[in-house]
Amino acid sequence: MEKLNREKITEIVRQALREDIGKRDITTSFTIAALAKGEAAIIAKEKGILCGIKIAKEVFEELDPHHSFKSFLKDGQKFIKGKKIALIKGRLRAILTAERVALNLLALLSGIATATGELVEKIEATKVKLLDTRKTTPLLRDLEKYAVRIGGGYNHRSSLSDAIIIKDNHLRASKCTEKGKLNEKELAKTIQLIKKKTHIRIEVEVENLTEFKAVLSCKPQVIMLDNFSPAQLKEAVALRNKQFPSVKLEASGGITAANIHTVAHTGVDFISAGSITHSPKAIDFSLEITKTD
């Protein structure tokens, strides 16, 4: 599966079906003949950006390897309310049993892609990149980060091993904070030690301009500006440009469709938004039986 680990997706699909079916689909087994065949259509009940169509296909395929699945759109394409997304032909029992898992995954991933796309559209005139976070559904991170890419965003680290991000709690729990204040010398020593041991990118989170000035002098590759106002972001950008222009700046915290345009025009390099994965609105799809043999 393009851009996704096929084996991991297959395992997720199988686990999701086991969870939903339980011992068996009692309703379908009592109402639908074992050999009955037919077709069904997946219909969009609202507009959005499609994501997960191949995953939905795999759900039906898991229960009926001989089914026919025709998609009318590809991931990343926009659709309107009432659009027919796909047509499935095969055993009716398999279609009905697979329905909810397929639609749930399609709804979730299309919701993330749509939410991401809405934010990306508001900053497309700038060079700022929209990043996701690790605020994802446990065990579904690969799928959700794929949806972010489909929506036009970029992935931050996918796991704790991908990058070093020294956040507020790391600072508070280490020698880098002394008597409630950032110990600049200790932080600089820590960053230099890390740079000697690895080439992995180092990012440090700060919560105010005082912390920012101290961290900037330590020259990590990226500084995360957490919940800074637009005025504070502009001041941080000006200081960065003057002192260490190679350091990248990431705005984070409270990013919404209403303020992302303003944040992007402060001069930061990245904007990270947890909302696109931890609280997107799922896109509503329905499956309708259109023909029985």
Sequence and secondary structure as in RCSB ss.txt:
>XXXX:A:sequence
MEKLNREKITEIVRQALREDIGKRDITTSFTIAALAKGEAAIIAKEKGILCGIKIAKEVFEELDPHHSFKSFLKD
GQKFIKGKKIALIKGRLRAILTAERVALNLLALLSGIATATGELVEKIEATKVKLLDTRKTTPLLRDLEKYAVRI
GGGYNHRSSLSDAIIIKDNHLRASKCTEKGKLNEKELAKTIQLIKKKTHIRIEVEVENLTEFKAVLSCKPQVIML
DNFSPAQLKEAVALRNKQFPSVKLEASGGITAANIHTVAHTGVDFISAGSITHSPKAIDFSLEITKTD
>XXXX:A:secstr
 TTS HHHHHHHHHHHHHHHHTT  HHHHHHS TT EEEEEEEESS EE   HHHHHHHHHHH TT EEEESS T
T EE TT EEEEEEEEHHHHHHHHHHHHHHHHHHHHHHHHHHHHHHHTTTSS EEE  S   TT HHHHHHHHHH
TT B   SSTTS EEE HHHHHHSTTEETTEE HHHHHHHHHHHHHH  S EEEEESSHHHHHHHHTT  SEEEE
ET  HHHHHHHHHHHHHH TTSEEEEESS  TTTHHHHHTTT SEEE THHHHS     EEEEEEEE 
